[in-house]
């Protein structure tokens, strides 16, 4: 896969579909690599007429890492924020949004439809707020606004988020990742370990960078309440959220839709904090709906 210079770093990316297709930028969530976007889903998006771009966010996968930057621990970050001080985050969600904008520039894409999941939804939101001229439409999936009034993750989901693997051999890392995935799965469509385990194993073999995951987590925390920025988004927006999400509660999606002007909220019963094949139709329909509204405004 190629790399592109973007915002002073290098971003690993991959494109699908003809250059004549409408550009669609897919942004993955916390600690997840571009390979987490299923090719089966991407192929369907290509069939819908999109030129799909997926990429590794900074500090994960094969994009530029930030191991040389001093990274505070989480208690320090929380303590600084509680006292109204700068937590010293190596970067923020705004920087990651600028990465995405830089990638579009590097690929010669003037404007794109954008869809992001979890932290990727937050990055997509900030991309639309900071670079409105680049975003045709937005789909924000299982994401939130940083509003402190939104209920936190369930204790079980928080425990998995902050847990460390028992060991660092490939088998242990794979089982740890599988346990985490099961903890946030969609109750209506449980994870099948027989198919999920090899996908997680392959991702670890491609790149394993827990320090980058920590820095991405700090970026989310330190970015704080982003509602004022989200109020400026003009791109047609569809917000998709699982009713049973234990990590980013459904109130996060509701707050996102209430904050972005004109956003449409779609809640899926039985969906947790993942994107199982059973909800791919809903995801594609959300992308198509937002894109169709953008075309009407063109």
C-alpha positions as CSV (number, residue, x, y, z in Angstrom):
1,X,0.0,0.0,0.0
2,X,1.2,3.6,-0.7
3,X,2.0,6.4,1.7
4,X,1.1,10.1,1.2
5,X,2.6,13.2,2.8
6,X,0.0,14.9,4.9
7,X,0.1,17.6,7.6
8,X,3.9,17.1,8.0
9,X,3.7,13.3,8.4
10,X,3.1,10.2,6.3
11,X,-0.3,8.5,6.0
12,X,-0.7,4.9,4.8
13,X,-3.7,4.6,2.6
14,X,-5.5,2.5,0.0
15,X,-8.1,3.4,-2.7
16,X,-10.8,1.3,-4.3
17,X,-12.9,2.0,-7.3
18,X,-12.5,4.1,-10.4
19,X,-11.1,7.7,-10.2
20,X,-14.4,8.8,-11.7
21,X,-16.3,7.7,-8.7
22,X,-17.4,10.2,-6.0
23,X,-14.7,10.3,-3.3
24,X,-15.6,8.7,0.0
25,X,-13.1,8.9,2.9
26,X,-13.5,6.2,5.6
27,X,-12.0,7.0,9.0
28,X,-11.5,4.2,11.5
29,X,-11.7,4.4,15.3
30,X,-9.3,4.3,18.3
31,X,-6.4,1.9,17.8
32,X,-7.9,0.4,14.6
33,X,-6.1,0.1,11.4
34,X,-7.4,0.7,7.9
35,X,-7.8,-3.1,7.5
36,X,-10.7,-2.9,10.0
37,X,-12.9,-1.6,7.2
38,X,-14.1,-4.9,5.6
39,X,-13.3,-5.2,1.9
40,X,-16.8,-6.7,1.4
41,X,-18.3,-3.4,2.6
42,X,-15.9,-1.4,0.5
43,X,-16.8,-3.4,-2.6
44,X,-20.5,-2.6,-2.0
45,X,-19.7,1.1,-1.6
46,X,-17.7,1.0,-4.9
47,X,-20.8,-0.6,-6.5
48,X,-22.8,2.4,-5.3
49,X,-20.5,4.7,-7.4
50,X,-17.9,5.8,-4.8
51,X,-14.2,5.9,-5.0
52,X,-13.3,4.7,-1.5
53,X,-10.3,5.8,0.4
54,X,-9.3,4.1,3.7
55,X,-6.2,5.0,5.7
56,X,-4.3,4.5,9.0
57,X,-4.7,7.4,11.4
58,X,-1.5,8.8,12.7
59,X,0.3,6.7,15.4
60,X,-1.4,3.5,14.3
61,X,-0.8,0.9,11.6
62,X,1.8,1.9,9.1
63,X,1.3,5.7,9.3
64,X,3.8,7.9,11.1
65,X,4.2,7.2,14.8
66,X,4.9,9.6,17.7
67,X,7.1,7.6,20.0
68,X,9.6,10.4,20.1
69,X,7.1,12.7,21.8
70,X,6.8,12.9,25.5
71,X,3.5,11.3,26.5
72,X,1.8,12.0,29.8
73,X,0.0,9.1,31.6
74,X,-3.7,9.1,31.9
75,X,-3.9,10.2,35.6
76,X,-1.8,13.2,34.7
77,X,-4.1,14.1,31.8
78,X,-7.2,13.8,33.9
79,X,-5.7,15.7,36.8
80,X,-4.6,18.6,34.5
81,X,-8.0,18.8,32.9
82,X,-9.7,18.8,36.3
83,X,-7.6,21.8,37.3
84,X,-8.1,23.6,34.0
85,X,-4.5,23.1,32.9
86,X,-3.0,22.0,29.6
87,X,-2.6,18.2,29.9
88,X,0.3,18.2,27.4
89,X,-1.4,15.9,24.8
90,X,1.0,15.1,22.0
91,X,-1.8,15.9,19.5
92,X,-5.5,16.5,19.4
93,X,-8.5,15.4,17.3
94,X,-8.1,18.6,15.4
95,X,-4.6,17.5,14.3
96,X,-5.9,14.2,13.1
97,X,-8.6,16.0,11.2
98,X,-5.9,18.0,9.5
99,X,-4.1,14.8,8.6
100,X,-7.3,13.7,6.8
101,X,-7.5,17.0,5.0
102,X,-3.8,16.7,4.0
103,X,-4.4,13.2,2.7
104,X,-7.2,14.5,0.4
105,X,-4.9,17.2,-0.8
106,X,-2.2,14.7,-1.5
107,X,-4.6,12.5,-3.5
108,X,-5.8,15.5,-5.5
109,X,-9.3,15.2,-4.0
110,X,-10.9,18.6,-3.7
111,X,-14.0,17.4,-1.8
112,X,-15.1,14.1,-0.4
113,X,-18.0,12.4,1.4
114,X,-16.8,11.4,4.8
115,X,-17.8,8.5,7.1
116,X,-16.1,7.7,10.4
117,X,-16.7,5.3,13.3
118,X,-16.2,5.9,17.0
119,X,-13.0,8.1,17.2
120,X,-13.1,8.2,13.4
121,X,-16.5,9.9,13.7
122,X,-15.0,12.5,15.9
123,X,-12.2,13.1,13.4
124,X,-14.8,13.3,10.6
125,X,-16.8,15.9,12.6
126,X,-13.7,18.0,13.1
127,X,-12.7,17.6,9.5
128,X,-16.2,19.0,8.5
129,X,-15.8,21.8,11.0
130,X,-12.3,22.8,10.3
131,X,-12.3,22.2,6.5
132,X,-15.8,22.7,5.4
133,X,-14.7,23.2,1.8
134,X,-13.4,19.6,1.7
135,X,-16.5,17.8,3.1
136,X,-19.5,17.1,0.8
137,X,-21.4,15.0,3.4
138,X,-20.8,13.4,6.8
139,X,-21.8,10.1,8.4
140,X,-20.9,9.9,12.0
141,X,-21.2,6.4,13.5
142,X,-21.2,5.4,17.2
143,X,-19.5,8.6,18.0
144,X,-20.0,11.6,20.3
145,X,-19.3,15.3,21.0
146,X,-17.1,15.4,24.0
147,X,-20.1,16.8,26.0
148,X,-19.3,15.9,29.7
149,X,-23.0,15.4,30.4
150,X,-23.2,12.4,28.1
151,X,-23.2,9.2,30.1
152,X,-19.8,7.4,30.2
153,X,-19.1,3.9,29.0
154,X,-20.3,1.0,31.0
155,X,-18.0,-0.2,33.8
156,X,-17.4,-3.4,31.8
157,X,-16.5,-1.5,28.6
158,X,-14.2,0.8,30.5
159,X,-12.4,-2.1,32.1
160,X,-11.7,-3.6,28.7
161,X,-10.6,-0.3,27.3
162,X,-7.9,0.2,29.9
163,X,-7.0,-3.5,30.4
164,X,-3.6,-4.8,29.3
165,X,-2.8,-8.1,27.7
166,X,-1.5,-10.9,30.0
167,X,1.6,-11.3,27.7
168,X,2.9,-10.0,24.4
169,X,3.2,-13.1,22.4
170,X,0.9,-13.2,19.3
171,X,-1.6,-15.7,20.8
172,X,-2.0,-13.7,24.0
173,X,-2.4,-10.4,22.1
174,X,-5.0,-12.0,19.8
175,X,-7.0,-13.4,22.7
176,X,-6.9,-10.0,24.5
177,X,-8.2,-8.3,21.4
178,X,-10.9,-10.8,21.0
179,X,-12.0,-10.4,24.6
180,X,-12.2,-6.6,24.0
181,X,-14.2,-7.1,20.9
182,X,-16.7,-9.4,22.6
183,X,-17.1,-6.9,25.4
184,X,-18.4,-4.2,23.1
185,X,-20.1,-6.4,20.5
186,X,-23.7,-6.0,19.2
187,X,-25.9,-8.1,21.4
188,X,-28.2,-8.9,18.4
189,X,-25.2,-10.0,16.3
190,X,-22.5,-11.5,18.5
191,X,-18.9,-11.9,17.4
192,X,-18.0,-15.3,16.0
193,X,-14.6,-16.1,17.4
194,X,-13.9,-18.5,14.5
195,X,-14.0,-15.6,12.0
196,X,-12.9,-12.7,14.3
197,X,-9.8,-14.3,15.7
198,X,-7.9,-14.6,12.4
199,X,-8.8,-11.0,11.5
200,X,-7.5,-9.7,14.8
201,X,-4.4,-11.9,14.5
202,X,-3.6,-10.5,11.0
203,X,-4.0,-6.9,12.3
204,X,-1.5,-7.5,15.1
205,X,0.9,-9.1,12.6
206,X,0.6,-6.1,10.3
207,X,1.3,-3.6,13.1
208,X,1.2,-3.6,16.9
209,X,1.6,-0.2,18.6
210,X,0.0,0.1,22.0
211,X,1.8,3.4,22.8
212,X,0.0,5.0,19.8
213,X,-3.4,3.8,21.1
214,X,-2.7,5.5,24.4
215,X,-1.8,8.8,22.6
216,X,-5.0,8.5,20.5
217,X,-7.0,8.0,23.7
218,X,-5.3,11.1,25.2
219,X,-6.2,13.1,22.0
220,X,-9.9,12.2,22.5
221,X,-9.9,13.1,26.2
222,X,-7.8,16.3,25.8
223,X,-10.0,17.6,23.0
224,X,-12.8,18.0,25.4
225,X,-16.2,19.4,24.6
226,X,-16.3,20.0,20.8
227,X,-19.9,21.2,20.5
228,X,-19.1,24.7,19.5
229,X,-17.1,23.5,16.5
230,X,-19.8,21.0,15.6
231,X,-22.4,23.7,15.5
232,X,-20.6,25.2,12.5
233,X,-20.9,22.0,10.3
234,X,-22.8,22.7,7.1
235,X,-22.3,19.4,5.4
236,X,-25.5,17.2,5.2
237,X,-25.0,14.7,8.1
238,X,-26.5,11.4,9.1
239,X,-25.7,10.1,12.6
240,X,-25.8,6.3,13.1
241,X,-25.7,4.8,16.5
242,X,-26.4,1.5,18.3
243,X,-29.1,1.5,20.9
244,X,-27.0,-1.0,22.9
245,X,-23.6,0.6,22.6
246,X,-21.7,0.0,25.9
247,X,-18.7,2.1,25.0
248,X,-20.1,5.3,23.4
249,X,-23.6,5.4,24.8
250,X,-26.5,6.1,22.5
251,X,-26.8,9.5,24.2
252,X,-23.5,10.4,22.5
253,X,-25.2,9.9,19.1
254,X,-28.2,11.8,20.2
255,X,-26.1,14.7,21.3
256,X,-24.2,14.6,18.0
257,X,-27.4,14.8,16.0
258,X,-28.8,17.6,18.2
259,X,-25.6,19.6,17.9
260,X,-24.9,19.4,14.1
261,X,-27.4,21.6,12.3
262,X,-29.9,19.6,10.3
263,X,-28.4,16.2,11.2
264,X,-30.5,13.1,10.9
265,X,-30.3,10.6,13.7
266,X,-30.8,6.8,13.1
267,X,-30.7,4.4,16.0
268,X,-30.3,0.7,15.4
269,X,-31.7,-1.7,18.0
270,X,-29.4,-4.5,18.9
271,X,-26.2,-2.7,17.7
272,X,-23.3,-2.3,20.1
273,X,-19.9,-0.6,19.4
274,X,-19.0,-2.5,16.3
275,X,-20.1,-2.7,12.6
276,X,-21.2,-6.3,12.0
277,X,-22.3,-7.4,8.5
278,X,-25.9,-7.2,9.6
279,X,-25.7,-3.4,9.8
280,X,-23.8,-2.8,6.6
281,X,-27.0,-2.1,4.7
282,X,-27.8,0.6,7.3
283,X,-24.3,2.1,6.9
284,X,-24.5,2.1,3.1
285,X,-28.0,3.7,3.2
286,X,-26.7,6.4,5.6
287,X,-23.8,7.2,3.2
288,X,-26.1,7.3,0.2
289,X,-28.7,9.5,2.0
290,X,-26.1,12.0,3.1
291,X,-24.5,12.0,-0.4
292,X,-27.8,12.5,-2.1
293,X,-28.5,15.5,0.1
294,X,-25.1,16.9,-0.8
295,X,-25.9,16.5,-4.5
296,X,-29.2,18.4,-4.1
297,X,-27.3,21.3,-2.6
298,X,-24.6,21.3,-5.3
